[in-house]
Amino acid sequence: VVTGEGRCPQVSTSAPSTSPTHAQSSTQRSMFSWVKQEQGGSNKEGEMYQTVTEGLQTLYTKKLLPLEETYLFHDFHSPALEAADFQSKPMVLLVGQYSTGKTTFIRYLLEQDFPGMRIGPEPTTDGFIAVMYGENEGVVPGNALVVDPKKPFRKLNAFGNSFLNRFICSQMPNQVLQSISIIDTPGILSGEKQRISRGYDFAEVLRWFGERVDRIILLFDAHKLDISDEFSEAIKAFKGQDDKIRVVLNKADQVDTQQLMRVYGALMWSLGKVINTPEVVRVYLGSFWAKPLQNTENRRLFEAESQDLFRDIQSLPRNAALRKLNDLIKRARLAKVHAYIISYLKKEMPSLFGREKKKDELIQRLPEIYTVLQREHHISPGDFPNVTKMQDMLQHYDFSKFPSLKVKLIEKVDKMLASKIAVLMAMIREEEAKQPPAMVSGGAFEGSQDGPFGQGYGEGISAGADAEDWIVSRDKHRYDEIFYTLMPVNGKITGVNAKKEMMNSRLPNTVLGKIWKLADCDQDGMLDDEEFALAQHLIKIKLEGYELPTELPNHLVPPSHRKNPTADALYNHIED
C-alpha cells in the first residue's frame, strides 16, 4: 500500500495472519474515518462518525507530534500528549495558601467527605490530591497512578518519587465527579525553606497542571491577603493560561461590609502586581462552606456570587472540546517557534572548531535571535518562550547535534492551523446542536435554584408569586392618589400624562418604555388605575436593583385584565 498525505498507512506483512477482533476492527474504522473526513469523505451510509475529541487526537499525532519529537520540544517545554489527555473530564485546579479553605471548598461542592481529606487551621494538605469519579471509594497512590493509561497523569512520572509520594487519586461515586475532576494542591507557606524542602519543583508541577486543566481557582482568605514568594512564583507558573484563572475571596462573611470593601481593594492591588494582564481578573466573594454566616448583611451578595461561580464551573463540560482545541493551537504555535529557534542555533554553529565559544555567544545573543526570527518568519513576540529559562536549558545541549529546519514539518502544522482546525470548529457546533449542553450536576449544584431558597425567590419580580391577593394592591392606595392627579378621562390616563409622572423616577427612556409595554396590558396606549399601579410597582422593582422580565408574570397581571377561566369555558362550549 502506498503511503502519503490522506492515505492509509502501510500494513506490515510480517504480522501474524490472525483475523482481528470486532473491537480492533471497530477501532481501525474509527481511526481511518478521520482520514476520510479530512478529504470530505464518509462511510457507506454517508455519515460522519468521527468525534471532535478523536479528531484532535489524530491531528496532534499526525501533524504536530512529529515536529515536537524532531526539535526536542518535550525536553524544553511540555511532555507529549496522550489519549487520556484528550479524553479526560474537565479538571479544576485549586491553588492557595494554607488554611484558605481549598479542601473545604471541594467538600462544599461534593457535599460529602472524600478519601484522604484532612481539614484544619494548620497546614494539613501536604500533597496533590486528584479527586475523581470511581465506582469504588478509595485512594490510589501516585506511583500506581502514573502507570494507568486511562488517567491523564502518566507524564508526571518525570517529577520523580519525591513528588509521586505526595500525589494520590481519591476516587468516589459522586455525581459532581461524573462531569468534572478536582485537583487539590498543598497549602502554600511563606519563606524560602518551604520551597526547598518539598523535594520537587512545585512551580513546574503547577505549570504542568495549568496547561491541562480547564479552570484554575486561586483561593484567598479575607484575613490573609499577603502573596508570599512561593505563591507569587506559583501564580507566575500559569503565565499564558490567564483565561483559565478565577479568584475566590473565601471567608468573606467574617468581615463587615466596610472591611470587605477594603479587603477587596487590597486583594486587587496585590494581584495586579503578580498577574500582569490588562484585564481585571474575576473575583468571587463568599463563604464556601456549609456553616452559618457570621455576618449576614451581605447574604444577597454572597448568594449572587456563588451562583455566578457555579455557572462558571457548570459550563466547563460544555466548553471542554473548545478548550482542548484552543490549547492545541497554543501548543502548535509554541512548537513552531521552538523549531525555528533550534534550527537557527544549528545553522549558526561552526562545522569543526570553536563550538563551545560559539555556543556561549549564541546563548548570550538569544534575545537578538528572537528579534531576527520575529522579523524573518512574521512571529508575534508573545509566541516566544521565556528567554531566561530558554538560556538556562540550552546550556545542557550540544547545538551541533540539533536538527536543521525541515520545511515540510512546518508546512504540515501550518496546514493544520489554516484548514483542519476550521473543520473541527464546525464539528464542535454540530455536536452542540445534536446533544443537549452538558452541565455539572449533583452536590452543591443540585437544586440550588429550586424551592423558596433559590436565588431571587420571593424577591423583585417574583415577590407575591405565592400570595392569593395581587401584591400591587398593597400600595395601590398611594398609587391611586397620584393617578387621580393626572386627569384621567373615562377612568384612563393618556401616555403623555403617564410619561410625565414616570419620568420622575429618572430611569432611562429604554427602561421606562419596557415598563410601559408590560403595564399596558390591553395595549390601548392608555393606563387605567390598575395598569398605572402596576407601572409604579415595576418602577419600584427596578429602582431596588432587580431586573425586569420580558413578559409579565401571571401573578402581576391586574385582576380586571385576567381571563375568567369559567367564562372562557362557557363561551367555548356555546361556540361548539
C-alpha positions in Angstrom: 0.0 0.0 0.0 1.4 3.4 -0.9 1.7 5.8 2.0 1.2 9.5 1.8 -0.9 12.5 2.8 -4.5 11.5 3.2 -3.8 7.7 2.5 -4.0 4.7 4.8 -0.7 3.8 6.4 1.2 0.7 5.2 0.2 -2.6 6.8 3.1 -4.7 7.9 3.3 -8.1 6.0 5.4 -9.7 8.8 2.4 -9.6 11.3 0.7 -13.0 12.1 -2.2 -13.7 9.8 -4.8 -13.9 12.5 -8.2 -12.3 12.0 -8.7 -9.1 14.0 -11.3 -9.0 16.7 -14.5 -7.0 16.5 -13.1 -4.3 18.8 -9.9 -4.0 16.8 -11.7 -3.6 13.5 -14.0 -1.1 15.1 -11.1 1.0 16.3 -9.4 0.8 12.9 -12.6 2.0 11.2 -12.9 4.9 13.7 -9.2 5.8 13.2 -9.3 5.8 9.4 -12.7 7.6 9.3 -10.8 10.8 10.3 -8.6 10.5 7.2 -11.7 10.2 5.0 -13.3 13.1 6.8 -10.3 15.3 6.1 -11.0 14.7 2.4 -14.7 15.3 2.9 -15.4 11.6 2.8 -17.9 9.5 4.7 -18.8 5.9 5.5 -21.1 3.7 3.4 -24.2 5.2 5.0 -22.9 8.7 4.2 -22.4 9.6 7.9 -19.5 11.5 9.5 -18.8 9.4 12.6 -15.7 11.0 14.0 -15.9 13.0 17.3 -14.1 16.2 17.9 -12.0 14.6 20.7 -10.8 11.8 18.3 -10.2 14.4 15.6 -8.0 16.5 17.9 -6.0 13.4 19.0 -5.5 12.4 15.4 -4.4 15.8 14.3 -1.9 16.0 17.2 -0.5 12.6 16.5 -0.1 13.1 12.7 0.7 16.8 12.3 2.1 18.2 15.5 3.8 15.3 17.3 6.5 14.7 14.5 7.5 18.4 14.8 7.8 18.2 18.6 9.8 15.0 18.5 12.2 16.3 15.8 13.1 19.5 17.7 13.1 18.1 21.3 10.1 20.1 22.3 9.2 17.7 25.1 12.6 18.3 26.8 12.3 22.1 26.7 8.6 22.7 27.2 5.9 20.1 27.8 5.7 16.3 27.6 3.9 14.7 24.7 0.1 14.5 25.0 -1.5 11.1 25.2 -5.0 9.7 24.5 -6.1 10.3 28.2 -5.2 14.0 27.8 -7.8 14.3 25.1 -10.5 12.0 26.6 -10.3 13.1 30.3 -13.1 15.0 32.0 -12.6 18.8 32.6 -10.4 19.4 35.6 -10.5 22.3 38.1 -7.2 23.1 39.9 -7.4 24.8 43.4 -4.3 26.8 44.5 -3.9 28.9 47.6 -2.0 29.5 50.8 -2.6 27.2 53.8 -6.0 27.4 55.6 -7.7 29.4 52.8 -10.4 26.6 52.5 -9.3 24.7 49.4 -10.2 21.2 50.8 -13.3 22.6 52.5 -14.3 24.2 49.1 -14.1 20.7 47.5 -16.2 19.2 50.2 -18.7 22.1 49.8 -19.1 21.3 46.1 -19.4 17.5 46.6 -21.4 17.8 49.8 -19.6 14.8 51.3 -16.1 13.8 52.5 -13.7 12.3 50.1 -11.0 9.7 50.9 -7.7 11.2 52.0 -9.3 14.5 53.1 -7.8 16.4 56.0 -9.0 19.8 57.2 -7.5 22.0 59.9 -6.4 25.6 60.7 -2.8 24.4 60.4 -1.1 23.2 57.1 -2.8 19.9 56.5 -2.8 19.0 52.8 0.9 18.3 52.1 0.5 16.9 48.6 -1.6 16.9 45.5 -5.0 15.1 45.6 -6.8 14.3 42.3 -10.5 13.9 43.3 -12.1 11.8 40.5 -15.1 9.6 39.9 -14.9 5.9 40.7 -17.4 3.2 41.3 -15.5 2.0 44.4 -14.4 4.5 47.0 -10.7 4.5 47.8 -7.2 6.0 47.3 -4.7 5.3 44.5 -1.1 6.2 45.3 1.0 8.3 42.9 3.3 5.6 41.7 0.4 3.4 40.7 -1.5 6.4 39.2 1.2 7.4 36.7 1.2 3.9 35.1 -2.6 3.9 34.5 -3.2 4.7 30.8 -6.8 5.7 31.5 -5.7 8.6 33.7 -4.1 11.8 32.3 -1.2 11.7 34.8 1.4 9.4 33.2 3.8 12.2 32.3 4.0 13.3 35.9 6.4 10.4 36.3 9.2 12.8 35.2 9.0 14.7 38.6 10.3 11.6 40.5 9.5 9.8 43.7 9.7 13.0 45.8 6.6 14.2 44.0 4.8 10.9 43.5 5.0 10.1 47.2 2.9 13.2 47.7 0.4 12.6 44.9 -2.7 10.5 45.3 -6.0 10.0 43.5 -9.1 10.0 45.6 -11.9 8.1 43.9 -15.6 8.1 44.9 -19.0 7.6 43.3 -20.2 11.2 43.5 -22.5 12.8 40.8 -20.4 16.0 40.6 -17.3 14.0 39.7 -19.1 12.3 36.8 -18.7 15.7 35.0 -15.5 17.2 36.4 -12.4 16.2 38.3 -10.9 18.5 41.0 -7.2 18.8 41.9 -6.3 19.9 45.5 -2.8 21.3 46.0 -0.6 21.7 49.1 -1.1 24.8 51.1 1.5 27.4 50.2 3.6 28.8 53.0 5.8 31.8 53.0 9.6 31.7 53.2 12.4 30.0 51.1 12.6 27.0 53.4 9.2 25.5 52.4 10.0 25.7 48.7 13.3 23.9 49.1 12.1 21.2 51.5 9.4 20.0 49.1 12.0 17.9 47.2 10.5 18.7 43.8 9.9 21.7 41.6 6.5 22.9 42.9 6.1 25.6 40.3 6.9 23.2 37.4 4.2 20.8 38.7 1.7 23.6 38.8 2.7 24.7 35.3 2.1 21.1 34.1 -1.4 21.0 35.6 -2.1 24.6 34.4 -1.6 23.5 30.8 -4.1 20.6 31.1 -6.8 21.8 33.4 -9.9 23.8 32.3 -10.1 26.1 35.3 -7.6 27.5 37.8 -9.1 28.8 41.0 -6.9 30.9 43.3 -8.3 31.0 46.9 -7.7 33.8 49.3 -8.7 34.2 52.9 -10.2 37.6 53.9 -7.8 37.8 56.8 -4.7 36.6 54.8 -4.2 38.6 51.6 -0.4 38.7 51.5 1.0 36.9 48.5 4.2 35.0 49.6 7.2 34.5 47.4 6.2 30.9 46.6 2.6 31.9 45.9 3.8 34.6 43.6 6.0 32.0 41.8 3.1 29.7 41.6 0.8 32.3 40.0 3.6 33.2 37.5 3.7 29.5 36.5 0.3 30.0 35.0 1.6 32.6 32.5 -0.2 32.0 29.2 -3.2 30.5 30.9 -4.8 33.8 32.1 -8.2 32.9 30.5 -8.5 29.9 32.9 -7.8 31.8 36.1 -10.6 32.8 38.6 -10.1 34.1 42.1 -12.2 33.3 45.2 -12.1 35.5 48.2 -13.2 33.0 50.8 -14.5 33.6 54.4 -15.8 37.0 53.3 -18.6 36.7 55.9 -16.0 37.1 58.7 -15.7 40.9 58.0 -18.4 43.6 57.8 -19.3 45.5 54.6 -16.9 48.4 55.2 -13.9 46.0 55.8 -14.9 43.8 52.9 -14.7 46.8 50.6 -11.2 47.5 51.8 -10.2 43.8 51.7 -11.4 43.5 48.1 -9.4 46.6 47.1 -6.2 45.3 48.8 -6.6 41.9 47.0 -7.0 43.5 43.6 -3.9 45.7 44.3 -1.8 42.6 45.4 -3.0 40.6 42.3 -2.2 43.5 40.0 1.5 43.2 40.9 1.6 39.4 40.2 -0.8 38.9 37.3 0.5 41.3 34.6 -2.6 41.5 32.3 -4.6 44.5 31.1 -7.8 42.7 32.1 -9.1 42.7 35.7 -9.2 39.1 37.0 -12.7 37.9 38.0 -13.0 37.7 41.8 -15.9 35.8 43.5 -16.8 36.8 47.1 -18.4 34.4 49.5 -18.2 31.9 52.3 -17.9 28.5 50.7 -18.8 26.0 53.4 -22.0 24.8 55.0 -21.7 26.8 58.2 -23.9 29.7 59.4 -22.8 33.1 58.0 -21.0 35.2 60.7 -22.1 38.4 59.1 -25.5 38.3 57.3 -25.7 41.8 55.9 -24.1 40.7 52.6 -26.1 37.5 52.3 -27.6 38.5 48.9 -24.2 39.4 47.6 -22.7 36.1 48.6 -25.6 34.2 47.1 -25.3 36.0 43.8 -21.5 35.5 43.7 -21.8 31.8 44.5 -24.3 31.3 41.7 -22.0 33.1 39.3 -19.2 30.8 40.3 -21.4 27.7 40.0 -22.5 28.7 36.5 -18.8 29.2 35.5 -17.9 25.7 36.8 -21.1 24.1 35.3 -20.1 25.4 31.8 -16.8 23.5 31.8 -18.1 20.2 30.3 -19.9 22.2 27.5 -16.7 24.1 26.6 -14.3 21.2 27.2 -13.8 20.4 23.5 -13.3 24.1 22.6 -10.7 24.5 25.4 -8.8 21.4 24.2 -8.8 22.9 20.7 -7.6 26.2 22.0 -4.8 24.6 24.0 -3.7 22.6 20.9 -3.5 25.8 18.8 -1.3 27.4 21.5 0.9 24.4 21.7 1.3 24.3 17.9 2.3 27.9 17.8 4.9 27.4 20.5 6.2 24.2 18.8 6.7 26.1 15.5 8.6 28.9 17.3 10.8 26.3 19.1 11.6 24.6 15.8 12.8 27.9 14.3 15.0 28.6 17.4 16.6 25.2 17.4 17.2 25.1 13.7 18.7 28.7 13.8 21.2 27.7 16.5 22.2 24.6 14.5 22.7 26.8 11.4 25.0 29.2 13.3 27.3 26.5 14.7 30.8 26.1 13.1 31.5 22.7 11.5 34.8 21.9 13.3 36.5 24.3 15.7 35.2 26.8 18.3 31.9 25.2 19.1 31.9 25.9 22.8 32.8 29.5 22.3 30.1 29.9 19.6 27.5 28.2 21.8 28.2 30.6 24.7 27.9 33.5 22.3 24.6 32.3 20.8 23.1 31.8 24.3 24.1 35.4 25.2 22.6 36.6 21.9 19.3 34.8 22.3 17.2 38.0 22.8 18.7 39.3 19.5 18.0 35.9 17.8 14.3 36.2 18.9 14.1 39.6 17.2 15.7 38.2 14.0 13.3 35.2 13.9 10.4 37.5 14.7 11.1 39.6 11.6 12.1 36.7 9.3 9.0 34.5 10.0 6.5 37.2 11.0 6.0 35.8 14.5 4.3 37.6 17.3 6.6 38.5 20.3 4.1 36.8 22.6 4.7 33.4 21.0 8.3 33.1 22.1 9.2 31.2 25.2 10.7 32.9 28.3 14.2 33.9 27.2 15.9 33.4 30.6 14.5 29.9 31.1 15.5 29.0 27.5 19.0 30.3 28.1 19.4 28.1 31.2 18.1 25.0 29.4 20.3 25.5 26.3 23.4 25.2 28.5 23.0 21.4 28.7 22.7 20.7 24.9 25.2 20.3 22.0 24.0 22.7 19.4 25.8 20.8 16.6 23.5 17.8 17.2 20.4 19.9 16.7 18.4 19.2 13.5 18.2 21.6 10.6 15.0 23.3 9.6 12.6 20.8 8.0 10.2 22.9 6.0 7.7 20.0 5.4 7.1 19.6 9.1 6.4 23.3 9.5 4.1 23.2 6.5 2.1 20.4 8.0 1.5 22.3 11.1 0.6 25.5 9.1 -1.9 23.5 7.1 -3.4 22.1 10.2 -3.9 25.6 11.7 -5.2 27.0 8.5 -7.7 24.4 7.4 -8.0 21.3 9.7 -8.8 23.4 12.8 -11.7 25.1 10.9 -13.2 21.6 10.3 -13.1 20.8 14.0 -14.7 24.1 14.9 -17.6 23.3 12.6 -17.9 19.8 14.2 -18.0 21.3 17.7 -21.0 23.4 16.7 -22.6 20.3 15.1 -22.1 18.3 18.3 -23.6 21.0 20.4 -26.6 21.2 18.2 -27.2 17.4 18.3 -26.6 16.9 22.0 -28.0 18.9 25.0 -25.4 21.1 26.6 -23.6 19.1 29.3 -23.8 20.6 32.8 -22.3 19.7 36.2 -25.0 18.3 38.5 -25.2 16.9 41.9 -23.7 18.1 45.2 -23.9 21.9 45.7 -25.0 22.3 42.1 -28.3 20.4 42.6 -31.5 22.1 43.5 -29.9 25.5 44.4 -32.4 27.3 42.2 -35.5 25.2 43.3 -37.9 25.9 46.2 -38.2 29.0 48.3 -34.4 29.3 49.0 -33.3 29.7 45.4 -31.6 32.9 44.4 -34.2 35.7 43.9 -37.1 33.6 45.0 -39.8 35.9 46.6 -37.8 39.0 45.6 -38.1 41.6 42.9 -40.4 40.4 40.1 -41.0 37.1 41.9 -42.4 38.8 45.0 -46.1 37.9 45.6 -46.0 34.8 43.4 -47.3 32.6 46.3 -49.8 35.2 47.6 -53.5 34.9 47.0 -54.0 38.7 46.6 -52.5 40.9 44.0 -49.2 42.2 45.5 -49.6 45.6 43.8 -52.8 46.2 45.8 -50.8 46.6 49.0 -49.5 50.0 47.8 -52.4 50.8 45.4 -53.9 53.4 47.6 -50.8 55.5 47.3 -50.6 55.0 43.5 -54.3 55.9 43.2 -53.6 59.3 44.8 -51.1 60.1 42.0 -53.3 58.6 39.3 -56.3 60.9 40.0 -54.0 64.0 39.9 -53.2 63.1 36.2 -56.7 64.0 34.9 -58.0 60.6 33.9 -60.7 60.5 31.2 -63.2 57.7 31.3 -61.0 56.0 34.0 -57.8 56.2 32.0 -54.8 58.5 31.6 -53.1 59.2 28.3 -49.5 58.2 27.6 -48.4 61.9 27.7 -49.7 62.4 31.3 -48.3 59.0 32.4 -44.9 59.8 30.9 -44.6 63.0 32.9 -45.1 61.1 36.2 -42.9 58.1 35.2 -40.0 60.3 34.2 -39.8 61.4 37.9 -38.1 58.0 38.6 -35.1 59.2 36.5 -34.9 55.8 34.9 -33.7 55.7 31.2 -36.3 56.0 28.5 -35.4 52.5 27.3 -36.3 51.1 30.7 -39.5 53.2 31.0 -40.5 52.1 27.6 -40.2 48.4 28.7 -42.2 49.2 31.8 -44.9 50.8 29.7 -45.1 47.8 27.4 -45.5 45.4 30.4 -48.1 47.6 32.2 -50.3 48.4 29.2 -52.0 45.0 29.4 -54.7 45.8 26.8 -52.3 47.7 24.6 -54.7 50.6 24.0 -52.0 53.3 24.6 -53.6 54.3 27.9 -53.4 53.2 31.5 -56.3 52.6 33.9 -55.8 52.8 37.7 -54.6 49.1 37.9 -52.3 49.4 35.0 -50.8 52.6 36.4 -50.3 51.0 39.8 -48.6 48.1 38.0 -46.3 50.5 36.2 -45.4 52.2 39.5 -44.7 48.7 41.1 -42.4 47.8 38.2 -40.5 51.1 38.6 -40.1 50.4 42.3 -38.7 46.9 41.5 -36.2 48.4 39.0 -35.1 51.1 41.4 -34.4 48.4 44.0 -31.9 46.8 41.7 -33.9 43.9 40.3 -34.2 43.0 36.6 -37.5 43.3 34.6 -39.0 40.3 32.8 -39.5 40.1 29.1 -43.1 39.0 29.7 -45.4 40.0 32.6 -45.8 37.0 35.1 -49.3 35.8 35.8 -49.3 36.9 39.4 -48.7 40.6 38.4 -51.5 40.8 35.8 -54.1 43.2 37.2 -57.3 41.4 38.3 -59.6 43.2 35.9 -57.3 42.1 33.0 -57.2 38.5 33.9 -59.1 36.0 31.9 -62.0 34.2 33.6 -61.4 30.5 33.0 -65.1 29.7 33.8 -66.4 32.3 31.4 -63.9 31.1 28.7 -65.0 27.5 29.1 -68.7 28.5 28.9 -68.0 30.7 25.8 -66.1 27.9 24.1 -69.0 25.4 24.8 -71.6 27.8 23.3 -69.4 28.3 20.2 -69.1 24.5 19.8 
